Amino acid sequence: MTQQTFRRIVLGMSDAVEGAHMNHPDFRVKGRIFATLRPDHNSGVVMLTPEQQQRMLREAPESFSAESGAWGRQGCTRVHLDVADEELVGEAITLAWQNAVAAPRKSKTKPGARSGRRGSSKRA
């Protein structure tokens, strides 16, 4: 599989758009990153749940590996493009896309910040 094939599959997902993050391509839906291409040109990343990641690692350990550290423990999964099966990568991309679409939107208000609305204070 090539980067172009990975990109084609990702951009085939409904409402997916390509952007850039930390000097490499990322792919988003609803403003959420669900896949990236690594700067090494040999791999991509899909944002899976830890359970989905474990399934991919069991089914195709030569094609997938967990990213290192906390990202990997949260489900970020590296796709080894040179050996990856297109159909299985397509399934992983679909799962990552579904995760991003289903994720609740984060509040733009910082925790503990005031909403800017003042309560009325009636004085007698």
C-alpha atoms as an extended CHARMM CRD file, in Angstrom:
* protein
*
       124  EXT
         1         1  MET       CA              0.0000000000        0.0000000000        0.0000000000  PROA      1               0.0000000000
         2         2  THR       CA              1.2110000000        3.5100000000       -0.7590000000  PROA      2               0.0000000000
         3         3  GLN       CA              0.5690000000        6.8710000000        0.8750000000  PROA      3               0.0000000000
         4         4  GLN       CA             -1.6030000000        7.7170000000       -2.1230000000  PROA      4               0.0000000000
         5         5  THR       CA             -3.7770000000        4.6360000000       -1.5250000000  PROA      5               0.0000000000
         6         6  PHE       CA             -4.0830000000        5.4550000000        2.1900000000  PROA      6               0.0000000000
         7         7  ARG       CA             -5.0040000000        9.0740000000        1.3200000000  PROA      7               0.0000000000
         8         8  ARG       CA             -7.5690000000        7.8920000000       -1.2730000000  PROA      8               0.0000000000
         9         9  ILE       CA             -9.2860000000        5.6140000000        1.2390000000  PROA      9               0.0000000000
        10        10  VAL       CA             -9.3270000000        8.2710000000        3.9610000000  PROA      10              0.0000000000
        11        11  LEU       CA            -10.6360000000       11.0070000000        1.6790000000  PROA      11              0.0000000000
        12        12  GLY       CA            -13.3130000000        8.6070000000        0.4450000000  PROA      12              0.0000000000
        13        13  MET       CA            -14.9640000000        8.8330000000        3.8540000000  PROA      13              0.0000000000
        14        14  SER       CA            -17.9530000000       11.1780000000        3.9900000000  PROA      14              0.0000000000
        15        15  ASP       CA            -17.0160000000       14.8000000000        4.8410000000  PROA      15              0.0000000000
        16        16  ALA       CA            -13.3190000000       13.9320000000        5.3310000000  PROA      16              0.0000000000
        17        17  VAL       CA            -10.9030000000       16.7770000000        4.6780000000  PROA      17              0.0000000000
        18        18  GLU       CA             -7.1290000000       16.9260000000        4.5420000000  PROA      18              0.0000000000
        19        19  GLY       CA             -5.1900000000       19.3920000000        6.6320000000  PROA      19              0.0000000000
        20        20  ALA       CA             -1.7920000000       19.5310000000        8.2610000000  PROA      20              0.0000000000
        21        21  HSD       CA             -0.6680000000       18.9830000000       11.8240000000  PROA      21              0.0000000000
        22        22  MET       CA              2.9210000000       19.2080000000       13.0430000000  PROA      22              0.0000000000
        23        23  ASN       CA              4.2690000000       19.2710000000        9.4700000000  PROA      23              0.0000000000
        24        24  HSD       CA              2.4640000000       16.1930000000        8.1890000000  PROA      24              0.0000000000
        25        25  PRO       CA             -0.9430000000       15.5270000000        6.6010000000  PROA      25              0.0000000000
        26        26  ASP       CA             -3.9200000000       14.8470000000        8.8200000000  PROA      26              0.0000000000
        27        27  PHE       CA             -7.4610000000       13.8960000000        7.9710000000  PROA      27              0.0000000000
        28        28  ARG       CA            -10.4660000000       15.2270000000        9.8480000000  PROA      28              0.0000000000
        29        29  VAL       CA            -14.1970000000       14.9320000000       10.0570000000  PROA      29              0.0000000000
        30        30  LYS       CA            -16.2340000000       17.3930000000       12.1290000000  PROA      30              0.0000000000
        31        31  GLY       CA            -12.9420000000       19.0600000000       13.0380000000  PROA      31              0.0000000000
        32        32  ARG       CA            -11.5590000000       15.8930000000       14.6410000000  PROA      32              0.0000000000
        33        33  ILE       CA             -8.4370000000       14.1270000000       13.4260000000  PROA      33              0.0000000000
        34        34  PHE       CA             -9.1260000000       10.4640000000       12.6860000000  PROA      34              0.0000000000
        35        35  ALA       CA             -6.0420000000        9.5900000000       10.6110000000  PROA      35              0.0000000000
        36        36  THR       CA             -2.6350000000       10.9940000000        9.6890000000  PROA      36              0.0000000000
        37        37  LEU       CA              0.2640000000       10.2250000000        7.3980000000  PROA      37              0.0000000000
        38        38  ARG       CA              3.6200000000       10.0820000000        9.1670000000  PROA      38              0.0000000000
        39        39  PRO       CA              6.5390000000       12.1810000000        7.9250000000  PROA      39              0.0000000000
        40        40  ASP       CA              8.5830000000        8.9890000000        7.3830000000  PROA      40              0.0000000000
        41        41  HSD       CA              6.4610000000        8.2650000000        4.2530000000  PROA      41              0.0000000000
        42        42  ASN       CA              6.2390000000        4.6060000000        5.3380000000  PROA      42              0.0000000000
        43        43  SER       CA              3.3270000000        4.7220000000        7.7330000000  PROA      43              0.0000000000
        44        44  GLY       CA              0.0130000000        6.2330000000        8.6400000000  PROA      44              0.0000000000
        45        45  VAL       CA             -1.8890000000        6.4530000000       11.9040000000  PROA      45              0.0000000000
        46        46  VAL       CA             -5.5380000000        5.7570000000       12.6820000000  PROA      46              0.0000000000
        47        47  MET       CA             -7.2800000000        6.8530000000       15.8750000000  PROA      47              0.0000000000
        48        48  LEU       CA             -8.9590000000        3.7210000000       17.2190000000  PROA      48              0.0000000000
        49        49  THR       CA            -10.3280000000        2.8170000000       20.6200000000  PROA      49              0.0000000000
        50        50  PRO       CA             -7.9860000000        0.6180000000       22.6770000000  PROA      50              0.0000000000
        51        51  GLU       CA            -10.3110000000       -2.3430000000       22.0500000000  PROA      51              0.0000000000
        52        52  GLN       CA            -10.3370000000       -1.7650000000       18.2910000000  PROA      52              0.0000000000
        53        53  GLN       CA             -6.5620000000       -1.3900000000       18.3490000000  PROA      53              0.0000000000
        54        54  GLN       CA             -6.1080000000       -4.7120000000       20.1360000000  PROA      54              0.0000000000
        55        55  ARG       CA             -8.2710000000       -6.4440000000       17.5420000000  PROA      55              0.0000000000
        56        56  MET       CA             -6.1850000000       -5.0070000000       14.6740000000  PROA      56              0.0000000000
        57        57  LEU       CA             -2.9510000000       -5.9880000000       16.4200000000  PROA      57              0.0000000000
        58        58  ARG       CA             -4.2410000000       -9.5600000000       16.8420000000  PROA      58              0.0000000000
        59        59  GLU       CA             -5.5060000000       -9.8420000000       13.2490000000  PROA      59              0.0000000000
        60        60  ALA       CA             -2.5190000000       -8.2850000000       11.4840000000  PROA      60              0.0000000000
        61        61  PRO       CA              0.4920000000       -7.6520000000       13.7390000000  PROA      61              0.0000000000
        62        62  GLU       CA              2.7070000000       -7.0860000000       10.7020000000  PROA      62              0.0000000000
        63        63  SER       CA              0.4300000000       -4.2770000000        9.4700000000  PROA      63              0.0000000000
        64        64  PHE       CA             -0.4090000000       -2.4960000000       12.7200000000  PROA      64              0.0000000000
        65        65  SER       CA              1.3720000000       -1.4560000000       15.8980000000  PROA      65              0.0000000000
        66        66  ALA       CA              0.4820000000        0.7660000000       18.8250000000  PROA      66              0.0000000000
        67        67  GLU       CA              2.0220000000        4.2320000000       18.8090000000  PROA      67              0.0000000000
        68        68  SER       CA              4.3850000000        4.7160000000       21.7350000000  PROA      68              0.0000000000
        69        69  GLY       CA              3.4310000000        6.1180000000       25.1190000000  PROA      69              0.0000000000
        70        70  ALA       CA              0.0800000000        7.5170000000       26.1180000000  PROA      70              0.0000000000
        71        71  TRP       CA             -1.0350000000        7.9810000000       22.5030000000  PROA      71              0.0000000000
        72        72  GLY       CA             -0.6930000000        4.2720000000       21.8760000000  PROA      72              0.0000000000
        73        73  ARG       CA             -2.4700000000        3.3520000000       25.1100000000  PROA      73              0.0000000000
        74        74  GLN       CA             -5.3740000000        5.5700000000       24.0010000000  PROA      74              0.0000000000
        75        75  GLY       CA             -5.6950000000        3.6640000000       20.7030000000  PROA      75              0.0000000000
        76        76  CYS       CA             -3.5020000000        5.5720000000       18.2360000000  PROA      76              0.0000000000
        77        77  THR       CA             -2.4110000000        2.8320000000       15.8660000000  PROA      77              0.0000000000
        78        78  ARG       CA              0.4070000000        2.9160000000       13.3310000000  PROA      78              0.0000000000
        79        79  VAL       CA             -0.2670000000        1.4200000000        9.9030000000  PROA      79              0.0000000000
        80        80  HSD       CA              2.8300000000       -0.0390000000        8.2140000000  PROA      80              0.0000000000
        81        81  LEU       CA              1.9970000000        0.8490000000        4.6290000000  PROA      81              0.0000000000
        82        82  ASP       CA              4.5640000000       -1.3600000000        2.9020000000  PROA      82              0.0000000000
        83        83  VAL       CA              2.9660000000       -4.5670000000        4.2430000000  PROA      83              0.0000000000
        84        84  ALA       CA             -0.5900000000       -3.4560000000        5.0150000000  PROA      84              0.0000000000
        85        85  ASP       CA             -3.6070000000       -5.1610000000        3.4890000000  PROA      85              0.0000000000
        86        86  GLU       CA             -5.8050000000       -2.5460000000        1.7750000000  PROA      86              0.0000000000
        87        87  GLU       CA             -9.0830000000       -4.1230000000        2.8890000000  PROA      87              0.0000000000
        88        88  LEU       CA             -8.0460000000       -4.3230000000        6.5610000000  PROA      88              0.0000000000
        89        89  VAL       CA             -6.6650000000       -0.7720000000        6.4900000000  PROA      89              0.0000000000
        90        90  GLY       CA             -9.9660000000        0.3490000000        4.9870000000  PROA      90              0.0000000000
        91        91  GLU       CA            -11.7580000000       -1.2750000000        7.9160000000  PROA      91              0.0000000000
        92        92  ALA       CA             -9.4570000000        0.4620000000       10.4240000000  PROA      92              0.0000000000
        93        93  ILE       CA             -9.9710000000        3.8320000000        8.7020000000  PROA      93              0.0000000000
        94        94  THR       CA            -13.7390000000        3.3110000000        8.7600000000  PROA      94              0.0000000000
        95        95  LEU       CA            -13.6230000000        2.5740000000       12.4980000000  PROA      95              0.0000000000
        96        96  ALA       CA            -11.4940000000        5.6770000000       13.1360000000  PROA      96              0.0000000000
        97        97  TRP       CA            -13.8870000000        7.8050000000       11.0710000000  PROA      97              0.0000000000
        98        98  GLN       CA            -16.9040000000        6.4110000000       12.9540000000  PROA      98              0.0000000000
        99        99  ASN       CA            -15.1850000000        7.1660000000       16.2700000000  PROA      99              0.0000000000
       100       100  ALA       CA            -14.6150000000       10.7790000000       15.2240000000  PROA      100             0.0000000000
       101       101  VAL       CA            -18.1680000000       11.2460000000       13.9560000000  PROA      101             0.0000000000
       102       102  ALA       CA            -19.6840000000        9.7610000000       17.1240000000  PROA      102             0.0000000000
       103       103  ALA       CA            -17.4550000000       11.6560000000       19.5750000000  PROA      103             0.0000000000
       104       104  PRO       CA            -19.2280000000       14.3530000000       21.5660000000  PROA      104             0.0000000000
       105       105  ARG       CA            -18.1470000000       17.9080000000       20.8690000000  PROA      105             0.0000000000
       106       106  LYS       CA            -15.9150000000       19.4560000000       23.4960000000  PROA      106             0.0000000000
       107       107  SER       CA            -17.1300000000       22.5930000000       25.1960000000  PROA      107             0.0000000000
       108       108  LYS       CA            -15.2970000000       25.7270000000       24.1350000000  PROA      108             0.0000000000
       109       109  THR       CA            -15.6470000000       27.1060000000       27.6650000000  PROA      109             0.0000000000
       110       110  LYS       CA            -12.6420000000       26.4740000000       29.8690000000  PROA      110             0.0000000000
       111       111  PRO       CA            -13.3430000000       24.5360000000       33.0650000000  PROA      111             0.0000000000
       112       112  GLY       CA            -14.2000000000       26.9280000000       35.8680000000  PROA      112             0.0000000000
       113       113  ALA       CA            -14.5930000000       29.8570000000       33.4730000000  PROA      113             0.0000000000
       114       114  ARG       CA            -17.5650000000       32.1120000000       33.8830000000  PROA      114             0.0000000000
       115       115  SER       CA            -20.0900000000       32.0800000000       31.1100000000  PROA      115             0.0000000000
       116       116  GLY       CA            -20.1810000000       35.8610000000       30.9390000000  PROA      116             0.0000000000
       117       117  ARG       CA            -23.8350000000       35.8860000000       31.9370000000  PROA      117             0.0000000000
       118       118  ARG       CA            -24.5960000000       37.7830000000       35.0400000000  PROA      118             0.0000000000
       119       119  GLY       CA            -27.3800000000       36.7800000000       37.2880000000  PROA      119             0.0000000000
       120       120  SER       CA            -29.8970000000       39.3970000000       38.1990000000  PROA      120             0.0000000000
       121       121  SER       CA            -29.6080000000       40.7600000000       41.6630000000  PROA      121             0.0000000000
       122       122  LYS       CA            -32.8210000000       42.2390000000       42.8620000000  PROA      122             0.0000000000
       123       123  ARG       CA            -32.5400000000       44.5920000000       45.7420000000  PROA      123             0.0000000000
       124       124  ALA       CA            -35.4860000000       45.2480000000       47.9600000000  PROA      124             0.0000000000
